Amino acid sequence: MDESKSNLLLKRPVNIKAIVTPRWKDEVQQQLQKQINQLDSQLQQLDLQGQRAITEVQKQSAQPPSPQVAQQVENIQVQVNQKKSELLEQKNQQLQQLQQIQMLELDQEVNQGQIDSFFRVEVGDNLVRKMNVEVLLRDGVVEEIRGDI
C-alpha cells in the first residue's frame, strides 16, 4: 500500500497550561507591571501631544479665536479623551489580572494559551482523542504532555 495514502498530516491547537509556582507568579506579575507602566507612559505622552496640538491650533488662529478654532480644539480634546479612555480600560484590565494572579494558589494549573502542532493520523485512529492534547509547564519546563500524540 502507498505510504502517502495510509496517513495524513493535520494541524491541531495544543493548550498550554502552567503550574503556579512562586517563580511563575513573580514573572507574570513583572510582565503585567511592565505593561501597566507602558500604559502610564502612553497616557502621559497622549496628554502632552494633545496639549501641543491645541497650542498649535491656537497659535495659528487670529485673535479672538474663531468658532472654527474652538471646534478644532474641541475635536482634539474629544480624540484625546477617547484614546485616554481606551488606555485606561487596558490599564484597568491589567490591574485586574495582576490582582487575579496574586490570588492564585501554588500548584494550581492555569491556562497560558495555545500553540499549533502538526500530527499524523492514520486509518483507525481516534481523531477526537488526537485533537485533545495539552502541555503542562512548570517554570517554563515541560512537565507533562497530556493526550494522544
Buried (B, 14 or more C-beta within 10 A) or exposed (E): EEEEEEEEEEEBBBBBBBBBBEEBBEBBBEBBEEBBEBBEEBBEEBEEEBEEBBEEBBEEBEEEEEEEBBEBBEEBEEEBEEBBEEBEEBBEBBBEBBEEBEEBEEEEEBEBEEEEEEBEBEEEBEEEEBBBBBBBBBEEEEEEEEBBE
